[in-house]
Amino acid sequence: MSIISFGIVGGGWRAEFYIRIAKALPEKFNIHTILVRDEEKGRLLEAKWGIRTVRNLDQFTAESKQFSFAVVSVPRTAAPAIIQELAERQIPVLAETPPAADLEALTDLYQSLPKDAMVQVAEQYLFQPMHAARIQIARSGKLGEVSQAQVSAAHDYHGISLIRQLLGVGFEHASIIGQTFESKIMQGPSRQGDPLEERMVQSVQRIATLRFGDKLAVYDFTGDQYFSWIRRSRMLVRGSKGELVDSEVSYLKDYATPIHTELRRVDTGQHGNLEGYYHRGIIADGEWLYQNPVAPARLSDDEIAIATCLLRMGLLASGKGASFYSLAEAAQDHYLALLMGEAMASGQTVHTEKQVWMPE
């Protein structure tokens, strides 16, 4: 596969994930240019990363023949206008999550795009190694008919995307009940680094149940989990013939033969291994459930997942790949997350309604 060249609109914290990935994988990715409106910020990015920046969309799109697609990594309130303008200029778009702020903006964006617009959303959680392996197990048939998923691994639309993938749910209607719970926690690390003092803070736990007909999902998450040393992520997937709990799988080979196995990470460079430090994949029952498509690059799981989005977008933009997380899917996950927030705030059961992106 030839090197995938792309541009970036935005120069914030999230945009730097794409830059780090491209720098770690120069044989796969090249960032042609970055649109940053602030002159000083643009110059700092150029000095730090050695990538050319421009100041407006006209300058950015004038060079669109030099790259395959544009990554839109700006606040959700600004994203729809940029996505629309790029799509109207027939530039494929990989948009950060979520692609719009609220239901009205999601609807307007979806309806405003040209019918042939090539827009995907960089929802990375389903491509993180362990989540990808869990989804593979859920779809393998080993658990039988999957009827329940309990996800405590990511916030809002990210958590919802995992729920839909694990349950095999598309655009089915849902009934949602929610609540919040506050408790104290010792302040831990954040984006800014490790804590500098002992300090108790309030932790807000958001809990919801979502009923998709005969399938049940439980969403349970606190923002602390992303960085906390003492709050773990948790996953449960139940089916008629087995269940998955975090990395442990129990299922029936037949009615009288229980099998117990584990999703095992294969990371090189440990215990004297001389291959270098990187993630190779996830294995269980003697077979690969997941193999890292960007090995041996030294990337975090989240960066591996974003790199997977870039690889798939490159294939799609070149006419060689399929949709991997469409605007409709992204809109549905964000819509469900918004309703989940309503249910938590009101204490009432909330029901989904048909939206413009749902199939007939």
C-alpha positions in Angstrom: 0.0 0.0 0.0 1.4 3.4 -0.9 1.9 6.2 1.7 -1.4 7.8 2.7 -1.2 11.6 2.6 -3.8 13.6 4.5 -4.4 17.1 5.8 -5.6 18.2 9.2 -8.1 20.9 10.1 -7.3 21.9 13.7 -4.2 22.0 15.9 -5.4 21.1 19.4 -4.7 18.3 21.8 -6.6 15.7 19.8 -5.0 16.7 16.5 -1.6 15.9 17.9 -2.6 12.2 18.1 -2.7 12.1 14.3 0.6 13.9 14.1 2.3 11.5 16.5 1.0 8.5 14.6 2.2 9.9 11.3 5.7 10.6 12.7 5.8 7.1 14.1 4.8 5.5 10.8 6.4 7.6 8.0 6.3 4.5 5.7 2.4 4.6 6.0 1.3 8.2 6.6 2.3 11.7 5.6 0.6 14.9 6.8 0.6 17.3 3.9 -0.5 20.4 5.7 -2.4 21.6 8.8 -5.0 24.3 8.9 -4.6 26.4 12.1 -6.2 29.8 12.0 -4.0 31.3 14.8 -0.7 32.5 13.4 1.3 32.0 16.6 -0.1 28.5 17.2 0.6 27.5 13.6 4.2 28.6 13.9 4.7 26.7 17.2 3.3 23.6 15.5 5.7 24.0 12.6 8.6 24.4 14.9 7.6 21.4 17.0 6.6 18.9 14.2 8.1 20.3 11.0 4.8 20.3 9.2 3.6 23.2 7.1 0.5 25.1 8.3 -2.0 27.4 6.6 -4.5 29.9 8.0 -7.8 29.5 6.1 -9.9 26.9 4.3 -9.3 28.3 0.9 -5.5 27.8 1.3 -6.1 24.3 2.7 -8.4 23.1 -0.1 -6.3 24.6 -2.9 -3.9 21.8 -2.2 -6.4 19.0 -1.9 -5.1 17.2 -4.9 -1.9 16.6 -2.9 -3.7 14.5 -0.2 -6.3 11.8 0.0 -8.6 13.2 2.7 -8.9 15.7 5.5 -9.1 15.0 9.2 -11.4 17.5 10.9 -10.3 17.8 14.5 -12.1 20.9 15.8 -14.7 21.5 18.5 -18.1 19.9 17.8 -19.7 23.3 17.4 -17.4 24.2 14.6 -17.1 20.8 12.9 -20.4 20.8 10.8 -19.6 23.9 8.8 -16.1 22.6 7.9 -17.3 19.1 7.1 -20.0 20.5 4.8 -17.6 22.8 3.0 -15.0 20.1 2.5 -17.7 17.7 1.3 -19.1 20.3 -1.2 -15.6 20.6 -2.6 -15.5 16.8 -3.0 -12.8 16.3 -0.4 -13.2 13.1 1.6 -13.5 13.7 5.4 -12.5 11.8 8.5 -14.2 13.8 11.3 -13.4 13.6 15.0 -16.1 12.6 17.5 -18.8 13.8 17.7 -19.4 15.4 14.3 -21.9 17.9 15.7 -23.0 19.2 19.1 -26.7 18.3 19.4 -29.6 16.6 17.7 -30.5 19.7 15.6 -26.9 20.1 14.4 -26.6 16.4 13.6 -29.8 16.5 11.6 -28.8 19.7 9.7 -25.4 18.3 8.9 -26.7 15.0 7.6 -29.3 16.6 5.5 -27.0 19.3 4.1 -24.3 17.0 2.7 -24.2 16.1 -1.0 -25.5 12.5 -1.6 -22.0 11.4 -2.8 -20.2 12.9 0.2 -17.5 10.6 1.6 -17.6 11.3 5.3 -16.5 8.9 8.0 -16.0 9.5 11.7 -12.9 8.6 13.7 -14.6 6.5 16.4 -11.6 4.6 17.7 -12.9 2.6 20.6 -14.1 -0.4 18.5 -10.6 -0.6 17.0 -8.7 -0.5 20.3 -7.0 -4.0 20.5 -8.8 -5.5 23.5 -12.2 -4.0 22.5 -11.7 -5.3 19.0 -11.0 -8.8 20.4 -14.1 -8.6 22.6 -16.3 -7.6 19.7 -14.8 -10.5 17.7 -15.7 -12.9 20.5 -19.3 -11.5 20.7 -19.7 -12.0 17.0 -18.0 -15.4 16.8 -21.0 -17.4 18.0 -19.1 -18.9 20.9 -21.3 -17.0 23.4 -24.5 -18.0 21.6 -27.1 -15.3 21.1 -25.7 -12.2 22.8 -28.4 -10.4 24.8 -26.6 -8.2 27.3 -23.6 -5.9 27.4 -22.4 -4.0 30.4 -19.8 -1.3 29.5 -17.8 0.8 31.9 -14.9 1.8 29.6 -15.6 5.1 27.8 -17.8 8.1 28.0 -21.1 9.0 26.2 -21.0 8.2 22.5 -17.8 6.1 22.8 -19.4 3.9 25.4 -22.6 3.7 23.2 -20.6 2.7 20.2 -19.1 -0.3 22.1 -22.5 -1.3 23.3 -24.0 -1.3 19.8 -21.0 -3.3 18.5 -21.1 -5.9 21.2 -24.9 -6.4 21.0 -25.0 -6.3 17.2 -27.5 -3.4 17.4 -28.0 -1.1 14.4 -30.6 1.6 14.5 -33.2 -0.2 16.5 -35.3 1.9 18.9 -34.3 2.0 22.6 -35.9 2.8 25.9 -33.4 4.5 28.3 -33.4 5.0 32.1 -30.6 6.9 33.8 -29.2 8.3 37.0 -26.1 9.9 38.4 -24.2 9.3 41.6 -21.5 11.4 43.3 -18.8 10.2 45.6 -15.4 11.3 46.8 -12.2 10.2 45.2 -8.5 11.0 45.7 -7.5 13.2 42.8 -5.3 11.3 40.3 -3.5 12.0 37.1 -5.0 14.2 34.3 -4.0 15.4 30.8 -1.7 17.8 32.7 0.2 15.0 34.4 0.4 13.4 37.8 -1.1 15.0 40.9 1.1 17.4 42.9 -0.7 17.1 46.2 -3.2 15.0 48.2 -6.7 16.3 47.4 -10.2 14.8 47.6 -12.5 15.7 44.7 -16.1 14.8 43.7 -16.5 11.9 41.2 -19.6 11.8 39.1 -20.8 8.4 38.1 -23.3 8.2 35.2 -25.4 5.0 35.0 -28.0 4.1 32.4 -29.9 1.1 31.1 -30.8 0.9 27.4 -33.4 -1.7 26.2 -33.2 -2.6 22.5 -36.2 -4.9 22.3 -34.9 -8.2 23.9 -31.4 -6.9 24.4 -30.2 -5.0 27.4 -27.2 -2.6 27.8 -25.9 -1.1 31.0 -23.7 2.0 30.7 -21.7 2.9 33.8 -18.8 5.4 33.7 -17.0 8.1 35.5 -14.6 10.5 33.8 -11.9 9.5 36.4 -11.5 6.1 34.7 -9.5 7.5 31.7 -6.5 8.5 33.9 -7.2 7.0 37.4 -4.8 4.6 39.0 -7.7 3.2 41.2 -10.8 3.1 38.9 -10.6 0.3 36.4 -12.6 -0.2 33.2 -15.1 -3.1 33.3 -16.8 -5.2 30.6 -19.4 -7.9 30.6 -21.0 -9.6 27.6 -23.6 -12.3 28.1 -25.0 -14.8 25.6 -27.1 -17.9 25.7 -24.0 -20.2 25.7 -21.4 -18.1 27.5 -20.1 -14.8 28.8 -17.1 -12.6 28.6 -16.0 -10.7 31.8 -13.2 -8.3 31.1 -10.6 -10.6 29.5 -12.0 -13.9 30.7 -14.3 -16.0 28.5 -16.5 -18.9 29.6 -18.6 -20.8 27.1 -20.1 -24.2 26.3 -18.5 -26.3 23.6 -21.6 -28.5 24.0 -24.2 -28.9 26.7 -21.9 -30.9 28.9 -18.5 -29.3 28.1 -17.6 -25.9 29.6 -14.6 -24.1 28.2 -12.7 -21.4 30.1 -10.1 -19.2 28.3 -8.6 -15.8 28.4 -8.0 -12.9 26.0 -4.2 -12.6 26.2 -2.2 -9.6 25.1 0.9 -10.4 23.1 3.4 -7.5 23.7 7.0 -7.8 22.6 10.0 -6.5 24.3 9.2 -7.9 27.7 11.2 -10.4 29.9 14.3 -10.3 27.8 12.5 -10.4 24.4 14.6 -8.5 21.8 11.9 -7.7 19.2 11.5 -4.2 20.5 8.5 -2.9 22.5 5.2 -2.9 20.7 1.8 -4.6 20.7 1.4 -7.6 18.4 -2.2 -8.7 19.1 -4.8 -10.5 21.2 -4.9 -14.3 21.3 -7.3 -16.9 22.8 -7.9 -20.6 22.3 -4.8 -20.8 20.2 -6.0 -18.3 17.5 -5.6 -14.6 16.9 -8.7 -12.5 17.7 -6.9 -9.3 16.8 -3.6 -8.4 15.1 -2.1 -5.0 15.2 -2.2 -3.5 11.7 0.6 -1.0 12.4 3.1 -3.2 14.3 5.9 -2.7 15.1 5.2 1.0 15.7 5.5 1.9 19.3 2.0 3.3 19.9 -0.6 3.3 22.7 -3.8 1.3 22.2 -5.7 4.5 21.5 -3.1 5.6 18.9 -3.3 2.1 17.3 -7.0 2.5 17.0 -6.8 6.0 15.4 -4.1 4.7 13.0 -6.6 1.9 12.1 -9.2 4.6 11.2 -6.5 6.4 9.1 -5.7 3.2 7.2 -9.3 2.4 6.5 -10.0 6.0 5.4 -7.1 5.8 3.1 -8.5 2.6 1.5 -12.0 4.2 1.3 -10.7 7.4 -0.3 -8.8 5.4 -2.9 -11.8 3.4 -3.9 -10.4 0.2 -2.4 -12.2 0.0 1.0 -15.7 0.1 2.6 -17.4 2.4 5.1 -16.1 1.6 8.6 -17.9 4.1 10.8 -20.3 6.3 8.8 -21.8 9.6 9.7 -25.1 7.8 10.3 -23.6 5.5 12.9 -21.8 8.4 14.6 -25.1 10.4 14.6 -26.9 7.4 16.1 -24.4 6.9 18.9 -24.3 10.6 19.8 -28.1 10.7 19.7 -28.4 7.8 22.1 -25.8 9.5 24.4 -27.8 12.8 24.3 -31.0 10.9 25.3 -29.1 9.1 28.0 -28.2 12.5 29.4 -31.8 13.5 29.3 -32.8 10.4 31.1 -30.2 11.0 33.8 -31.3 14.6 34.3 -35.1 13.9 34.3 -35.3 10.6 36.1 -37.8 9.5 33.5 -37.7 6.8 30.8 -36.8 8.3 27.5 -37.6 6.7 24.1 -35.8 7.1 20.8 -37.7 8.4 17.7 -36.9 8.0 14.0 -34.2 10.3 12.7 -33.2 11.3 9.2 -30.1 9.1 9.2 -32.0 5.9 10.1 -32.7 3.5 7.2 -36.2 3.2 6.0 
